Amino acid sequence: MYKRFIPAAILCLLSIVYSCERTEDFDHLYLQDYKLLRAYTSSNIITSLQLLQTAYPDIASLAEHISYDVRVYSISYKTTFLGEEIIASGLVSIPDAEGSFPVISFQNGTNTCHSNAPSVNYNNALYSLLSVNAGNGFIIALPDYIGFGESEEYLHPYFHSESSNKAVRDMILAVEEFTDYFDGLNVNKQLYLMGYSQGGWATLTALKDIEQDPLEDYSLVSASCGAGAYNLIDFSHYIFTLETYPNPFYLPYYIESRIQNGMVDDPLDLFFKEPYASVIPGLFDGSLCNSELNSYLTNDISGLLTDHLLSDFDTSDDFISLRSELLASSVIPWKLNTPLMITHSNGDKSIPIQQSLDLCDNLIDAGTSENDLFILEINDLDHNDAIIPWGISTLIWFVN
């Protein structure tokens, strides 16, 4: 049984912290700026990972492959959102060595607080674990998503495919430009994608986007999606049938992000009962994290959602906009050409494992070869508890 948390202090204690900022002008299509945050020696990475083996025995196989010192940076880059150029940001880890290395793009799970963006909270245990694995010979990119880091003036467009895909694609290209500043370091144009929860969905939609509109000269090697909600219509039906739900902020987050970004103009009281309809607009300013948001709402589904929504979601014209957005957010299965590992815990109470089981069946029905799908079922862990086992399994798969 995996334990719940990585002792983050182990990874942080053995690192060197920097705060030197770039000030010169840049002339790139994507890269705007970068800042060195942290450095790790290969010996310290190995020691750190070995100290985690009691909690996560499988991590030993990652420790034995560490070959490089690592440097961790924040970068800002140009992307577009709703047709306008904006500045986004993310976290990048590189081997501190000359060489040509593949890129891993990691898409993080649901987050509401500005303080937990990867480029801001780079000491986060999961982000640290990912960063040090640049020592295994990868360049690792963690986009903040629009709404966080340099773009925090926007409310994050939660499960919005177009902006998520752009943030991922443009950061990969910015990372390629970023490596130009290091003698002898470059990307070899091999690309790996991984993500958990919302990040599992973001990874899948990015995978489809890049397969159908390839990044020039890049080759997709493999992808790993953990515990994502891939069909948002089915996921909504699932929530509507429950008496209680552990993360009631999900649907308010989704709808309020559509309202604030001008995608829908329906009133909140069409979907949510009082006092919650009046409270929701003030909750998503980036100051509250997931569990704090839940405390302002109720786990009781019939107390949170209107009777009209629960009984008439599929049939009423009042919900055309919501149904349309949820359908647009869902990843329509296709014949994929990239090896894909799909992981889910059968004990997940936030996103049911049926989302992943249905995805596998639907990908095969769309023409995907069973040889390109790898299914990993984790036993008995809840949603947040399974993320580290999934991450370790994914990195081992990539390394080997």
VEXVO-779982 format. One record per residue (C-alpha): chain; y, x, z; residue number from 1. Coordinates in nm, 2 decimals. Each point is the difference from the previous one (the first is absolute). Layout:
<guzas>
+-----+--------+--------+--------+-----+
| mol |     yy |     xx |     zz | seq |
+-----+--------+--------+--------+-----+
|   A |      Y |      X |      Z | NUM |
...
+-----+--------+--------+--------+-----+
</guzas>
This chain:
<guzas>
+-----+--------+--------+--------+-----+
| mol |     yy |     xx |     zz | seq |
+-----+--------+--------+--------+-----+
|   A |   0.00 |   0.00 |   0.00 |   1 |
|   A |   0.34 |   0.14 |  -0.10 |   2 |
|   A |   0.27 |   0.00 |   0.27 |   3 |
|   A |   0.32 |  -0.18 |  -0.07 |   4 |
|   A |   0.27 |   0.27 |  -0.01 |   5 |
|   A |   0.04 |   0.36 |  -0.12 |   6 |
|   A |   0.15 |   0.21 |   0.28 |   7 |
|   A |   0.31 |   0.07 |  -0.21 |   8 |
|   A |   0.14 |   0.25 |   0.24 |   9 |
|   A |  -0.28 |   0.24 |  -0.11 |  10 |
|   A |   0.13 |   0.01 |  -0.35 |  11 |
|   A |   0.36 |   0.01 |   0.10 |  12 |
|   A |  -0.04 |   0.27 |   0.26 |  13 |
|   A |  -0.14 |   0.26 |  -0.24 |  14 |
|   A |   0.27 |  -0.04 |  -0.26 |  15 |
|   A |   0.33 |   0.17 |  -0.07 |  16 |
|   A |   0.30 |  -0.23 |  -0.04 |  17 |
|   A |   0.29 |   0.06 |  -0.25 |  18 |
|   A |   0.31 |  -0.19 |  -0.08 |  19 |
|   A |   0.15 |   0.18 |  -0.30 |  20 |
|   A |   0.16 |  -0.22 |  -0.26 |  21 |
|   A |   0.06 |   0.05 |  -0.37 |  22 |
|   A |   0.36 |  -0.03 |  -0.10 |  23 |
|   A |   0.01 |   0.12 |  -0.36 |  24 |
|   A |   0.03 |  -0.24 |  -0.29 |  25 |
|   A |  -0.31 |  -0.12 |  -0.18 |  26 |
|   A |  -0.04 |  -0.09 |  -0.37 |  27 |
|   A |  -0.33 |  -0.18 |  -0.01 |  28 |
|   A |  -0.12 |  -0.34 |  -0.13 |  29 |
|   A |  -0.15 |  -0.09 |   0.34 |  30 |
|   A |   0.05 |   0.26 |   0.27 |  31 |
|   A |   0.32 |  -0.04 |   0.20 |  32 |
|   A |  -0.03 |   0.23 |   0.30 |  33 |
|   A |  -0.25 |   0.14 |   0.25 |  34 |
|   A |  -0.02 |   0.13 |   0.35 |  35 |
|   A |  -0.26 |   0.22 |   0.18 |  36 |
|   A |  -0.13 |  -0.17 |   0.31 |  37 |
|   A |  -0.30 |   0.19 |   0.13 |  38 |
|   A |  -0.25 |   0.27 |  -0.07 |  39 |
|   A |  -0.36 |   0.06 |   0.10 |  40 |
|   A |  -0.21 |   0.31 |  -0.02 |  41 |
|   A |  -0.36 |  -0.04 |  -0.13 |  42 |
|   A |  -0.14 |   0.13 |   0.33 |  43 |
|   A |   0.20 |  -0.25 |   0.20 |  44 |
|   A |  -0.11 |  -0.28 |  -0.23 |  45 |
|   A |  -0.37 |   0.10 |   0.04 |  46 |
|   A |   0.04 |   0.01 |   0.38 |  47 |
|   A |   0.18 |  -0.33 |   0.01 |  48 |
|   A |  -0.27 |  -0.17 |  -0.21 |  49 |
|   A |  -0.28 |   0.16 |   0.21 |  50 |
|   A |   0.16 |  -0.15 |   0.31 |  51 |
|   A |  -0.03 |  -0.34 |  -0.15 |  52 |
|   A |  -0.37 |   0.02 |  -0.07 |  53 |
|   A |  -0.10 |  -0.16 |   0.33 |  54 |
|   A |   0.18 |  -0.32 |  -0.10 |  55 |
|   A |  -0.07 |   0.03 |  -0.38 |  56 |
|   A |  -0.31 |   0.22 |  -0.06 |  57 |
|   A |   0.02 |  -0.03 |  -0.38 |  58 |
|   A |   0.33 |   0.18 |   0.00 |  59 |
|   A |  -0.19 |   0.33 |   0.03 |  60 |
|   A |  -0.07 |   0.00 |  -0.37 |  61 |
|   A |   0.38 |  -0.01 |  -0.07 |  62 |
|   A |   0.07 |   0.29 |   0.24 |  63 |
|   A |  -0.25 |   0.22 |  -0.17 |  64 |
|   A |   0.17 |  -0.03 |  -0.33 |  65 |
|   A |   0.36 |   0.09 |   0.12 |  66 |
|   A |   0.12 |   0.30 |  -0.20 |  67 |
|   A |   0.38 |  -0.02 |  -0.01 |  68 |
|   A |   0.30 |  -0.01 |   0.23 |  69 |
|   A |   0.20 |  -0.32 |  -0.05 |  70 |
|   A |   0.37 |  -0.09 |  -0.02 |  71 |
|   A |   0.12 |  -0.36 |   0.04 |  72 |
|   A |   0.32 |  -0.13 |  -0.16 |  73 |
|   A |   0.19 |  -0.32 |  -0.04 |  74 |
|   A |   0.13 |  -0.08 |  -0.34 |  75 |
|   A |   0.24 |  -0.25 |  -0.15 |  76 |
|   A |  -0.04 |  -0.12 |  -0.36 |  77 |
|   A |   0.13 |  -0.24 |  -0.26 |  78 |
|   A |  -0.18 |  -0.32 |  -0.07 |  79 |
|   A |   0.09 |  -0.36 |  -0.09 |  80 |
|   A |  -0.01 |  -0.32 |   0.19 |  81 |
|   A |   0.07 |  -0.34 |  -0.16 |  82 |
|   A |   0.14 |   0.18 |  -0.31 |  83 |
|   A |   0.24 |   0.23 |   0.19 |  84 |
|   A |  -0.03 |   0.37 |   0.07 |  85 |
|   A |  -0.03 |   0.08 |   0.37 |  86 |
|   A |  -0.10 |   0.30 |   0.21 |  87 |
|   A |  -0.34 |  -0.01 |   0.17 |  88 |
|   A |  -0.18 |   0.25 |   0.22 |  89 |
|   A |  -0.33 |   0.13 |   0.13 |  90 |
|   A |  -0.19 |   0.27 |   0.16 |  91 |
|   A |  -0.16 |   0.29 |  -0.19 |  92 |
|   A |  -0.25 |   0.27 |   0.12 |  93 |
|   A |  -0.08 |   0.30 |  -0.21 |  94 |
|   A |  -0.23 |   0.31 |   0.04 |  95 |
|   A |   0.22 |   0.29 |   0.08 |  96 |
|   A |  -0.15 |   0.21 |  -0.28 |  97 |
|   A |   0.01 |   0.06 |  -0.37 |  98 |
|   A |  -0.23 |  -0.22 |  -0.21 |  99 |
|   A |  -0.04 |  -0.31 |  -0.19 | 100 |
|   A |  -0.10 |  -0.29 |   0.22 | 101 |
|   A |  -0.10 |  -0.37 |  -0.04 | 102 |
|   A |   0.22 |  -0.28 |   0.15 | 103 |
|   A |  -0.11 |  -0.26 |   0.26 | 104 |
|   A |   0.24 |  -0.30 |   0.03 | 105 |
|   A |  -0.05 |  -0.18 |   0.33 | 106 |
|   A |   0.13 |  -0.36 |   0.03 | 107 |
|   A |   0.05 |  -0.10 |   0.37 | 108 |
|   A |  -0.08 |  -0.34 |   0.16 | 109 |
|   A |   0.23 |  -0.28 |   0.11 | 110 |
|   A |   0.31 |   0.13 |   0.18 | 111 |
|   A |   0.32 |  -0.18 |   0.10 | 112 |
|   A |   0.19 |   0.27 |   0.19 | 113 |
|   A |   0.22 |   0.26 |  -0.16 | 114 |
|   A |  -0.11 |   0.26 |   0.27 | 115 |
|   A |  -0.35 |  -0.01 |  -0.13 | 116 |
|   A |   0.06 |   0.10 |  -0.36 | 117 |
|   A |  -0.21 |   0.31 |  -0.10 | 118 |
|   A |   0.31 |   0.22 |  -0.06 | 119 |
|   A |   0.15 |  -0.11 |   0.33 | 120 |
|   A |  -0.30 |   0.00 |   0.23 | 121 |
|   A |  -0.18 |   0.30 |  -0.15 | 122 |
|   A |  -0.16 |   0.07 |   0.35 | 123 |
|   A |  -0.20 |  -0.33 |  -0.03 | 124 |
|   A |  -0.36 |   0.08 |   0.06 | 125 |
|   A |  -0.13 |  -0.13 |  -0.33 | 126 |
|   A |   0.28 |   0.15 |  -0.20 | 127 |
|   A |  -0.06 |   0.34 |   0.17 | 128 |
|   A |  -0.37 |  -0.02 |  -0.08 | 129 |
|   A |   0.07 |  -0.06 |  -0.36 | 130 |
|   A |   0.27 |   0.27 |  -0.02 | 131 |
|   A |  -0.22 |   0.28 |   0.14 | 132 |
|   A |  -0.26 |  -0.08 |  -0.26 | 133 |
|   A |   0.23 |   0.16 |  -0.25 | 134 |
|   A |  -0.18 |   0.31 |   0.14 | 135 |
|   A |  -0.31 |  -0.12 |  -0.20 | 136 |
|   A |   0.19 |   0.06 |  -0.32 | 137 |
|   A |   0.19 |  -0.32 |  -0.07 | 138 |
|   A |   0.36 |  -0.09 |  -0.04 | 139 |
|   A |   0.03 |  -0.32 |   0.21 | 140 |
|   A |   0.27 |  -0.26 |  -0.06 | 141 |
|   A |   0.08 |  -0.29 |   0.24 | 142 |
|   A |   0.26 |  -0.23 |  -0.15 | 143 |
|   A |   0.21 |  -0.19 |   0.26 | 144 |
|   A |   0.02 |  -0.31 |  -0.21 | 145 |
|   A |   0.32 |  -0.17 |  -0.09 | 146 |
|   A |   0.17 |  -0.13 |   0.31 | 147 |
|   A |  -0.07 |   0.31 |   0.20 | 148 |
|   A |   0.14 |   0.36 |   0.03 | 149 |
|   A |   0.28 |   0.05 |  -0.26 | 150 |
|   A |  -0.02 |  -0.37 |  -0.11 | 151 |
|   A |   0.00 |  -0.17 |   0.34 | 152 |
|   A |   0.30 |  -0.21 |  -0.10 | 153 |
|   A |  -0.25 |  -0.23 |  -0.17 | 154 |
|   A |  -0.26 |  -0.22 |   0.17 | 155 |
|   A |  -0.33 |   0.14 |  -0.12 | 156 |
|   A |  -0.14 |  -0.22 |  -0.28 | 157 |
|   A |  -0.34 |  -0.06 |   0.17 | 158 |
|   A |  -0.29 |  -0.01 |  -0.24 | 159 |
|   A |   0.23 |   0.01 |  -0.31 | 160 |
|   A |  -0.20 |   0.16 |  -0.27 | 161 |
|   A |   0.28 |   0.12 |  -0.24 | 162 |
|   A |   0.21 |   0.18 |   0.27 | 163 |
|   A |  -0.31 |   0.14 |   0.17 | 164 |
|   A |  -0.14 |   0.14 |  -0.32 | 165 |
|   A |   0.34 |   0.15 |  -0.09 | 166 |
|   A |   0.04 |   0.17 |   0.34 | 167 |
|   A |  -0.34 |   0.16 |  -0.04 | 168 |
|   A |   0.03 |   0.11 |  -0.36 | 169 |
|   A |   0.35 |   0.14 |   0.04 | 170 |
|   A |  -0.08 |   0.19 |   0.31 | 171 |
|   A |  -0.30 |   0.16 |  -0.17 | 172 |
|   A |   0.24 |   0.12 |  -0.28 | 173 |
|   A |   0.26 |   0.11 |   0.26 | 174 |
|   A |  -0.27 |   0.21 |   0.17 | 175 |
|   A |  -0.08 |   0.17 |  -0.32 | 176 |
|   A |   0.37 |   0.09 |  -0.04 | 177 |
|   A |   0.01 |   0.11 |   0.36 | 178 |
|   A |  -0.27 |   0.26 |  -0.05 | 179 |
|   A |   0.23 |   0.17 |  -0.26 | 180 |
|   A |   0.18 |   0.15 |   0.30 | 181 |
|   A |  -0.30 |   0.20 |   0.12 | 182 |
|   A |  -0.11 |   0.31 |  -0.20 | 183 |
|   A |  -0.35 |  -0.04 |  -0.12 | 184 |
|   A |  -0.05 |  -0.35 |   0.13 | 185 |
|   A |  -0.06 |  -0.29 |  -0.23 | 186 |
|   A |  -0.20 |  -0.32 |  -0.03 | 187 |
|   A |  -0.31 |   0.01 |  -0.22 | 188 |
|   A |   0.05 |  -0.37 |  -0.10 | 189 |
|   A |  -0.31 |  -0.12 |   0.18 | 190 |
|   A |   0.08 |  -0.31 |   0.20 | 191 |
|   A |  -0.17 |  -0.16 |   0.30 | 192 |
|   A |   0.12 |  -0.33 |   0.16 | 193 |
|   A |  -0.07 |  -0.13 |   0.35 | 194 |
|   A |   0.13 |  -0.27 |   0.23 | 195 |
|   A |  -0.09 |  -0.23 |   0.28 | 196 |
|   A |   0.09 |  -0.36 |   0.08 | 197 |
|   A |   0.32 |  -0.07 |  -0.20 | 198 |
|   A |  -0.06 |   0.35 |  -0.13 | 199 |
|   A |  -0.35 |  -0.10 |  -0.12 | 200 |
|   A |   0.17 |  -0.27 |  -0.21 | 201 |
|   A |   0.28 |   0.24 |  -0.11 | 202 |
|   A |  -0.26 |   0.25 |  -0.11 | 203 |
|   A |  -0.20 |  -0.25 |  -0.20 | 204 |
|   A |   0.31 |  -0.14 |  -0.18 | 205 |
|   A |   0.12 |   0.36 |  -0.07 | 206 |
|   A |  -0.35 |   0.09 |  -0.13 | 207 |
|   A |   0.01 |  -0.29 |  -0.24 | 208 |
|   A |   0.36 |   0.08 |  -0.10 | 209 |
|   A |  -0.07 |   0.36 |  -0.07 | 210 |
|   A |  -0.32 |  -0.07 |  -0.19 | 211 |
|   A |   0.17 |  -0.25 |  -0.22 | 212 |
|   A |   0.33 |   0.21 |  -0.04 | 213 |
|   A |  -0.11 |   0.36 |   0.07 | 214 |
|   A |   0.22 |   0.26 |   0.15 | 215 |
|   A |   0.05 |   0.26 |  -0.28 | 216 |
|   A |  -0.27 |   0.28 |   0.02 | 217 |
|   A |  -0.13 |  -0.13 |   0.34 | 218 |
|   A |  -0.37 |  -0.07 |   0.05 | 219 |
|   A |  -0.12 |  -0.24 |   0.26 | 220 |
|   A |  -0.29 |   0.15 |   0.19 | 221 |
|   A |  -0.08 |  -0.26 |   0.27 | 222 |
|   A |   0.16 |  -0.26 |   0.23 | 223 |
|   A |  -0.08 |  -0.14 |   0.34 | 224 |
|   A |   0.11 |  -0.34 |   0.12 | 225 |
|   A |  -0.05 |  -0.10 |   0.37 | 226 |
|   A |   0.02 |  -0.35 |   0.15 | 227 |
|   A |   0.25 |  -0.14 |  -0.25 | 228 |
|   A |   0.09 |  -0.36 |  -0.08 | 229 |
|   A |  -0.05 |  -0.01 |  -0.37 | 230 |
|   A |   0.01 |  -0.37 |  -0.08 | 231 |
|   A |   0.30 |  -0.14 |   0.18 | 232 |
|   A |  -0.08 |  -0.36 |  -0.08 | 233 |
|   A |  -0.35 |   0.03 |   0.16 | 234 |
|   A |   0.15 |   0.19 |   0.29 | 235 |
|   A |   0.25 |  -0.28 |   0.06 | 236 |
|   A |  -0.28 |  -0.26 |  -0.01 | 237 |
|   A |  -0.18 |   0.21 |   0.26 | 238 |
|   A |   0.29 |   0.01 |   0.24 | 239 |
|   A |   0.07 |  -0.37 |  -0.05 | 240 |
|   A |  -0.35 |  -0.09 |   0.12 | 241 |
|   A |   0.03 |   0.20 |   0.33 | 242 |
|   A |   0.11 |  -0.14 |   0.34 | 243 |
|   A |   0.15 |   0.34 |   0.10 | 244 |
|   A |   0.08 |   0.32 |  -0.19 | 245 |
|   A |   0.07 |   0.34 |   0.16 | 246 |
|   A |   0.29 |   0.10 |  -0.24 | 247 |
|   A |   0.21 |  -0.31 |  -0.05 | 248 |
|   A |   0.29 |   0.21 |  -0.13 | 249 |
|   A |  -0.18 |   0.06 |  -0.34 | 250 |
|   A |   0.11 |  -0.32 |  -0.17 | 251 |
|   A |   0.36 |  -0.01 |   0.14 | 252 |
|   A |   0.03 |   0.37 |  -0.12 | 253 |
|   A |  -0.12 |  -0.10 |  -0.35 | 254 |
|   A |   0.22 |  -0.30 |  -0.04 | 255 |
|   A |   0.31 |   0.14 |   0.17 | 256 |
|   A |  -0.02 |   0.31 |  -0.22 | 257 |
|   A |   0.00 |  -0.23 |  -0.31 | 258 |
|   A |   0.30 |  -0.19 |   0.13 | 259 |
|   A |   0.21 |   0.30 |   0.09 | 260 |
|   A |  -0.08 |   0.17 |  -0.33 | 261 |
|   A |   0.09 |  -0.31 |  -0.20 | 262 |
|   A |  -0.35 |  -0.07 |  -0.13 | 263 |
|   A |  -0.02 |  -0.35 |   0.15 | 264 |
|   A |   0.26 |  -0.23 |   0.14 | 265 |
|   A |  -0.22 |  -0.25 |   0.20 | 266 |
|   A |   0.11 |  -0.07 |   0.36 | 267 |
|   A |  -0.20 |   0.15 |   0.28 | 268 |
|   A |  -0.06 |  -0.33 |   0.16 | 269 |
|   A |  -0.21 |  -0.11 |  -0.30 | 270 |
|   A |  -0.26 |   0.25 |   0.13 | 271 |
|   A |   0.06 |   0.05 |   0.37 | 272 |
|   A |   0.06 |  -0.23 |   0.29 | 273 |
|   A |   0.28 |   0.04 |   0.25 | 274 |
|   A |   0.10 |   0.20 |   0.19 | 275 |
|   A |  -0.16 |   0.26 |  -0.23 | 276 |
|   A |   0.18 |  -0.10 |  -0.32 | 277 |
|   A |   0.33 |   0.08 |   0.17 | 278 |
|   A |  -0.11 |   0.32 |   0.16 | 279 |
|   A |  -0.17 |   0.17 |  -0.30 | 280 |
|   A |   0.32 |   0.11 |  -0.19 | 281 |
|   A |   0.10 |   0.22 |   0.29 | 282 |
|   A |  -0.34 |   0.17 |   0.05 | 283 |
|   A |  -0.02 |   0.21 |  -0.31 | 284 |
|   A |   0.29 |   0.24 |   0.04 | 285 |
|   A |  -0.23 |   0.31 |   0.04 | 286 |
|   A |   0.04 |   0.03 |   0.38 | 287 |
|   A |  -0.32 |  -0.18 |   0.09 | 288 |
|   A |  -0.35 |   0.13 |  -0.06 | 289 |
|   A |  -0.31 |  -0.22 |  -0.08 | 290 |
|   A |  -0.11 |  -0.08 |   0.35 | 291 |
|   A |   0.35 |  -0.07 |   0.11 | 292 |
|   A |   0.05 |  -0.25 |  -0.28 | 293 |
|   A |  -0.31 |  -0.18 |   0.10 | 294 |
|   A |   0.14 |  -0.05 |   0.35 | 295 |
|   A |   0.29 |  -0.21 |  -0.15 | 296 |
|   A |  -0.25 |  -0.23 |  -0.18 | 297 |
|   A |  -0.32 |  -0.18 |   0.09 | 298 |
|   A |  -0.36 |   0.07 |  -0.07 | 299 |
|   A |  -0.06 |  -0.38 |  -0.03 | 300 |
|   A |   0.00 |  -0.07 |  -0.37 | 301 |
|   A |   0.07 |  -0.37 |   0.03 | 302 |
|   A |   0.29 |   0.08 |   0.23 | 303 |
|   A |   0.15 |   0.25 |  -0.24 | 304 |
|   A |  -0.05 |  -0.16 |  -0.34 | 305 |
|   A |   0.11 |  -0.34 |  -0.11 | 306 |
|   A |  -0.25 |  -0.28 |  -0.04 | 307 |
|   A |   0.12 |  -0.04 |  -0.36 | 308 |
|   A |  -0.09 |   0.36 |  -0.08 | 309 |
|   A |  -0.34 |  -0.02 |   0.16 | 310 |
|   A |  -0.10 |  -0.32 |  -0.17 | 311 |
|   A |   0.18 |   0.02 |  -0.33 | 312 |
|   A |   0.02 |   0.37 |  -0.09 | 313 |
|   A |  -0.22 |  -0.04 |  -0.31 | 314 |
|   A |   0.14 |  -0.32 |  -0.14 | 315 |
|   A |   0.37 |  -0.05 |   0.10 | 316 |
|   A |   0.28 |   0.10 |  -0.24 | 317 |
|   A |   0.19 |   0.12 |   0.31 | 318 |
|   A |  -0.23 |   0.31 |   0.01 | 319 |
|   A |   0.01 |   0.09 |  -0.37 | 320 |
|   A |   0.22 |   0.31 |   0.07 | 321 |
|   A |  -0.22 |   0.12 |   0.28 | 322 |
|   A |  -0.32 |  -0.05 |  -0.20 | 323 |
|   A |   0.16 |   0.18 |  -0.29 | 324 |
|   A |   0.10 |   0.30 |   0.22 | 325 |
|   A |  -0.34 |   0.02 |   0.16 | 326 |
|   A |  -0.18 |  -0.01 |  -0.33 | 327 |
|   A |   0.23 |   0.27 |  -0.14 | 328 |
|   A |  -0.08 |   0.21 |   0.31 | 329 |
|   A |  -0.37 |  -0.04 |  -0.05 | 330 |
|   A |  -0.18 |   0.28 |  -0.19 | 331 |
|   A |  -0.18 |  -0.16 |  -0.29 | 332 |
|   A |  -0.33 |   0.17 |  -0.05 | 333 |
|   A |  -0.05 |   0.22 |  -0.31 | 334 |
|   A |  -0.25 |   0.24 |  -0.15 | 335 |
|   A |   0.10 |   0.31 |   0.19 | 336 |
|   A |  -0.08 |   0.35 |  -0.12 | 337 |
|   A |   0.06 |   0.20 |   0.32 | 338 |
|   A |  -0.26 |   0.04 |   0.28 | 339 |
|   A |   0.11 |  -0.22 |   0.28 | 340 |
|   A |  -0.11 |  -0.01 |   0.37 | 341 |
|   A |   0.06 |  -0.33 |   0.17 | 342 |
|   A |  -0.02 |   0.00 |   0.38 | 343 |
|   A |   0.02 |  -0.28 |   0.25 | 344 |
|   A |  -0.12 |  -0.06 |   0.36 | 345 |
|   A |  -0.21 |  -0.31 |   0.06 | 346 |
|   A |   0.19 |  -0.03 |   0.33 | 347 |
|   A |   0.34 |  -0.03 |  -0.16 | 348 |
|   A |   0.19 |  -0.29 |   0.15 | 349 |
|   A |   0.32 |   0.04 |  -0.20 | 350 |
|   A |  -0.13 |   0.03 |  -0.35 | 351 |
|   A |  -0.35 |  -0.14 |  -0.05 | 352 |
|   A |  -0.27 |   0.22 |  -0.16 | 353 |
|   A |  -0.05 |  -0.28 |  -0.26 | 354 |
|   A |   0.32 |   0.12 |  -0.18 | 355 |
|   A |  -0.18 |   0.33 |  -0.08 | 356 |
|   A |  -0.34 |  -0.16 |  -0.07 | 357 |
|   A |   0.16 |  -0.24 |  -0.25 | 358 |
|   A |   0.20 |   0.28 |  -0.16 | 359 |
|   A |  -0.31 |   0.20 |  -0.07 | 360 |
|   A |  -0.17 |  -0.31 |  -0.15 | 361 |
|   A |   0.30 |  -0.08 |  -0.21 | 362 |
|   A |   0.05 |   0.36 |  -0.13 | 363 |
|   A |  -0.36 |   0.00 |  -0.11 | 364 |
|   A |   0.04 |  -0.34 |  -0.17 | 365 |
|   A |   0.30 |   0.15 |  -0.18 | 366 |
|   A |  -0.22 |   0.27 |  -0.15 | 367 |
|   A |   0.03 |   0.28 |   0.26 | 368 |
|   A |  -0.32 |   0.21 |   0.02 | 369 |
|   A |  -0.17 |  -0.02 |   0.34 | 370 |
|   A |  -0.03 |   0.38 |  -0.03 | 371 |
|   A |   0.38 |   0.02 |   0.04 | 372 |
|   A |   0.01 |  -0.20 |   0.33 | 373 |
|   A |  -0.09 |   0.14 |   0.34 | 374 |
|   A |  -0.02 |  -0.24 |   0.28 | 375 |
|   A |   0.04 |   0.12 |   0.36 | 376 |
|   A |  -0.04 |  -0.26 |   0.28 | 377 |
|   A |   0.12 |   0.10 |   0.35 | 378 |
|   A |  -0.17 |  -0.17 |   0.29 | 379 |
|   A |   0.17 |  -0.20 |   0.27 | 380 |
|   A |   0.35 |   0.16 |  -0.01 | 381 |
|   A |   0.31 |  -0.21 |  -0.01 | 382 |
|   A |   0.27 |   0.05 |  -0.27 | 383 |
|   A |   0.20 |   0.28 |   0.16 | 384 |
|   A |  -0.30 |   0.17 |   0.16 | 385 |
|   A |  -0.16 |   0.06 |  -0.34 | 386 |
|   A |   0.28 |   0.19 |  -0.17 | 387 |
|   A |  -0.08 |   0.35 |   0.13 | 388 |
|   A |  -0.38 |  -0.03 |  -0.09 | 389 |
|   A |   0.11 |  -0.13 |  -0.34 | 390 |
|   A |   0.25 |   0.29 |  -0.05 | 391 |
|   A |  -0.26 |   0.27 |   0.10 | 392 |
|   A |  -0.26 |  -0.15 |  -0.23 | 393 |
|   A |   0.25 |  -0.01 |  -0.28 | 394 |
|   A |   0.11 |   0.36 |   0.04 | 395 |
|   A |  -0.36 |   0.12 |   0.02 | 396 |
|   A |  -0.07 |  -0.18 |  -0.32 | 397 |
|   A |   0.30 |   0.15 |  -0.17 | 398 |
|   A |  -0.07 |   0.35 |   0.13 | 399 |
|   A |  -0.36 |  -0.01 |  -0.11 | 400 |
+-----+--------+--------+--------+-----+
</guzas>
